[in-house]
Amino acid sequence: MNTVSTRSADVVVVGAGLAGLTAADELVRAGYDVLVVEGRDRVGGRILTTEIAGVPVDAGATWVAPGHTAMRDLVSRFGGEFVPQFHQGNGVLSFGGRRRIESITALAPWSMVDLWRVLNKVQKLVDGLPVSAPWEHPDAARLDAMSFGEWLTGQYALEDTRKFMTMLSLVHWGAPVGDVSLLNVLRYIKNLGGIEHMLAVEGGDQQDRILGTTYNLVNRLAGTLEPRVLLGSPVERITTTGERVTIETGAHTIEARYAIVTASPVHRSTIEFTPALPEPHYGLSRTWRLGALSKAFVAYRRPFWRDEGLSGQAMSDDETVFLTFDVSPSADGPGILMAFCDARGFDAYDEDERRRRVIRHLVHLYGEPARHALDYTDFSWGNDTFAPGGPNPAVGPKAWTTFGRFLREPVGLVHWAGTETADETSGTMNGAILSGRRAASEVATRLGRVLEPASA
Ligand SMILES: Cc1cc2nc3c(=O)[nH]c(=O)nc-3n(C[C@H](O)[C@H](O)[C@H](O)COP(=O)(O)OP(=O)(O)OC[C@H]3O[C@@H](n4cnc5c(N)ncnc54)[C@H](O)[C@@H]3O)c2cc1C
């Protein structure tokens, strides 16, 4: 018979992703007794490592932008190093099966004009938006009433512009343009520092990777919290009685003064709350559905595309692979291409078929040498068995204006963190850290301490 352990703590943190580990770290360093309860049998959440040709690579979060100072502080705390994302040379563009080796933004002249026209319109709308309370924008109701796709149609966006925006939507929200609200798109772009910043490698969101993978970093952070991290313990119930909150998993019952839930909003409602959360919190959970994005890695003896002056960056409207990057450890090899794959043309197939589809498209993009792969691996976030989905919620029309204000509003003794709740860089690891710090600070204040801002 299984026995249930009964414990107590000042604070229980639900979720051992970067937000949860940060919140716990801040509170432990302030002297509080903290337990972290994680449903998966590993830490990291949407940060995960896998291996290809003996090289560890990031199946989840990878890049750190120059302004992601919270993330950079964490890397330097553990003596980590960055590797600049390789981007020297030309990109490959393939729309409608026509492959062009040029700068990645080089479309036909009329397509370029249309793309800049639409990007400028997007940026103008972005400029006036309040990031922390987008529902307060005077035009919020209208901007939130339509999907990004409907807006593009209203702008008479040309086919290539739409394909470009689809790629942007798939990689950021794991969903096509018709599934995300325009207000969500604008708010997200603003929160990441503008569209140019989002697209850039040097000086932008794709600037650096972490040497030895991001997962290695979160694992080291989790190591400092041992033995406070309980893995393989999905939280089933959170019950508030008077001044105490009880967190129950199959194996643990923990009494605490406060709980910080860091599960992505869609997964909050998998927990049974007593008393029930106010109704809008369930609405939030229903409408903040996580998208689905898949990553495939293909290894070659060397990064052969570099010999032809190619950067390994490609953009495509293929139904499987829509974006590639060169994540080779060095010019000597192995050469590793990382491919972002559209879950709709990828997730339903078995591994052999996925591999066949990815390599077939890499041959189209990079020529015959791409057929001779040394190794292949992939990961589908939509098919993950616990807390599936990623990278970000595909927030549909009307969800921000109806439920957005409840994202981080505490309910009794329960506080909320997670990258989605961050005011800046939400959707990134940096946002996850900021949200963890904010929730830790809220709880510490209620426990009678004021936390020092942003300890590194
Ligand atoms: C494919 C992909 C690529 C990405 N690329 C980048 C990138 O290049 N740069 C970047 O900055 N960000 C990137 N991201 C986003 C980044 O991974 C996230 O923003 C960040 O890791 C979120 O951290 P979090 O702690 O808020 O949430 P999570 O990592 O989702 O952590 C939440 C945790 O809660 C746990 N949980 C859920 N429900 C329960 C429950 N009932 N009981 C117990 N535990 C529970 C989950 O298992 C999970 O571990 C990417 C994400 C994906 C999927």
The ligand as an ORCA input file, in Angstrom:
! r2SCAN-3c Opt
* xyz 0 1
  C      10.155     24.579    -28.516
  C      10.349     25.758    -27.603
  C      11.290     26.724    -27.917
  C      11.488     27.815    -27.069
  N      12.492     28.691    -27.375
  C      12.788     29.681    -26.495
  C      13.965     30.466    -26.680
  O      14.722     30.266    -27.635
  N      14.230     31.450    -25.765
  C      13.424     31.656    -24.667
  O      13.731     32.544    -23.854
  N      12.310     30.902    -24.469
  C      11.977     29.922    -25.342
  N      10.907     29.100    -25.115
  C       9.980     29.457    -24.013
  C      10.539     29.044    -22.646
  O      10.831     27.677    -22.660
  C       9.494     29.343    -21.581
  O       9.102     30.704    -21.645
  C       9.975     29.084    -20.152
  O      10.794     27.947    -20.061
  C       8.738     28.936    -19.264
  O       9.100     28.663    -17.939
  P       7.969     28.541    -16.824
  O       8.634     28.124    -15.583
  O       7.139     29.774    -16.834
  O       6.975     27.406    -17.351
  P       7.267     25.848    -17.564
  O       8.635     25.642    -18.054
  O       6.152     25.332    -18.407
  O       7.163     25.245    -16.091
  C       5.931     24.961    -15.486
  C       6.109     23.650    -14.740
  O       4.892     23.345    -14.038
  C       4.728     21.945    -14.076
  N       3.324     21.629    -13.776
  C       2.227     21.895    -14.522
  N       1.118     21.458    -13.894
  C       1.534     20.885    -12.722
  C       0.860     20.246    -11.653
  N      -0.470     20.081    -11.619
  N       1.606     19.763    -10.625
  C       2.964     19.916    -10.612
  N       3.640     20.510    -11.616
  C       2.937     20.995    -12.647
  C       5.157     21.569    -15.485
  O       5.473     20.205    -15.598
  C       6.376     22.467    -15.681
  O       7.564     21.822    -15.287
  C      10.686     27.982    -25.917
  C       9.743     27.004    -25.593
  C       9.573     25.902    -26.420
  C       8.569     24.858    -26.039
*
